[in-house]
Amino acid sequence: MPSQNSIGVGLISVGVMGRLHARSYLQSSQFFPELPRRAELVVAADPDAGGRAYASDALGFRETTTDYRQLLAHPDVDVVSICSPPFLHHEMALAAVEAGKHFWIEKPMGRSARESRDIAERAGAAGLFTGVGFNYRHAPAVAEARRLIRTGALGRITNLQLRMITSYASDPAQPFTWRYEEAQAGSGALADVLSHGFDLAQFLVAPIKSVSSVTERFIPKRTVPGTGETREVENEDYAAVLARFEGGVVGVLETTRVAVGPHAEYIVEVYGTEGSLRWNFDRMNQLELADDGSGYRTIMTPTSYGEFGRFQPNAGPGIGFNDLKTIEAALFLRSVAEGRQLAPSAADGWSAAEIVDAALRSAASGEWVDVPVVSGSLTTQA
Ligand SMILES: NC(=O)c1ccc[n+]([C@@H]2O[C@H](COP(=O)([O-])OP(=O)(O)OC[C@H]3O[C@@H](n4cnc5c(N)ncnc54)[C@H](O)[C@@H]3O)[C@@H](O)[C@H]2O)c1
């Protein structure tokens, strides 16, 4: 039985992201002590025995189960994290809605815009609060970039350039996994990587209205583990997207999952009539600003940027990727506690999914494709 001032957490899937969600819940009350209820890890669900053992022994969950439906039925569970591979997200999110549990779900939210829309609309109709794993918008330097853009420090924004270059799939000998199968993952680098970029670009500048894109597959086959047989990779390794934003801004967004060299070079550059700025996840505690005609200068994140001061009260060495998830956990828990939807929400997951779908349709047809307007996205950040 959780105490009165705690909020019971159920974790679905104890993989890489599930473990991080659990740590982030625990850290949220340390870095955000004003949260009215402290997260308590109640039950974790995973068919994998190793994951369940980690949940109880390392993370401190009171109970574990192989069946996520048992978790959703648990009376002490108030909120749920959904950290499974994407093919299970739709089914699990709808079951969470049915059980009346607020949920924080990893990206890509659904395998398609249709699945993502279904999740967002059903959660909204049930009056539930949601969080979605668009962690890069929580970087303090990104929060400052958004403030500078919003307050007109760069003048009128003209264009944006964004690159998300990763190497996680660059080794052709790496086995076939869920990421390469359409039925399990949906699309490839577009959904898995560039959905983050679509969210970041919209968060910084404005909603994306239409896209024109090309996609490419560079490693066409991979070996199925344990069989020695090869299987065709069903989705794209690479995508380049031209975008038109609301308000006349234009942009170029590019991604690959098979770059040899850069691990996570996620760079966004925003250009305006009075200046430019640049942020690179590889150096996430820096913001580059060019607003006085003398080129870029590098600003080391001060305590005033976003939530930086909570982690480094003396403007110390910097924060890391895991801290972004703590900020995300706190936003989700605040949404539930305050009874108002803070972003990023399921509507933002749906919005990014509409852009992914539009980009896929454009790549197939060679035409510009309009992106449907998504209601409820880009709501209050904090
Ligand atoms: N936000 C980010 O930056 C980020 C980074 C990496 C991954 N992700 C996303 O997180 C999600 C999970 O990715 P991951 O890297 O943690 O994957 P993973 O392969 O490490 O973990 C997946 C887990 O799901 C479990 N699982 C499988 N079937 C299940 C079922 N029926 N019920 C419960 N659990 C089940 C597996 O046993 C495994 O523990 C994906 O949507 C991925 O795109 C987000």
The ligand as an ORCA input file, in Angstrom:
! r2SCAN-3c Opt
* xyz 0 1
  N      13.826      8.618    -25.973
  C      14.946      8.112    -26.433
  O      15.936      8.809    -26.624
  C      14.989      6.637    -26.735
  C      16.221      5.963    -26.817
  C      16.202      4.567    -27.067
  C      14.999      3.904    -27.256
  N      13.827      4.608    -27.197
  C      12.529      3.918    -27.418
  O      12.211      3.154    -26.250
  C      11.475      1.997    -26.635
  C      12.188      0.758    -26.093
  O      13.494      0.737    -26.601
  P      14.694      0.045    -25.789
  O      15.948      0.527    -26.434
  O      14.500      0.212    -24.313
  O      14.429     -1.483    -26.182
  P      15.025     -2.777    -25.481
  O      15.105     -3.800    -26.549
  O      16.246     -2.445    -24.666
  O      13.892     -3.186    -24.416
  C      12.635     -3.656    -24.801
  C      12.071     -4.426    -23.613
  O      10.702     -4.763    -23.900
  C      10.476     -6.036    -23.333
  N       9.269     -6.638    -23.869
  C       9.105     -7.367    -25.020
  N       7.831     -7.837    -25.091
  C       7.189     -7.405    -23.987
  C       5.869     -7.565    -23.467
  N       4.944     -8.281    -24.143
  N       5.547     -6.988    -22.273
  C       6.463     -6.259    -21.599
  N       7.720     -6.069    -22.033
  C       8.091     -6.635    -23.210
  C      11.750     -6.808    -23.660
  O      11.884     -7.977    -22.893
  C      12.804     -5.738    -23.309
  O      13.156     -5.787    -21.935
  C      11.357      2.034    -28.164
  O      10.144      2.625    -28.517
  C      12.525      2.934    -28.566
  O      12.330      3.595    -29.793
  C      13.799      5.939    -26.919
*
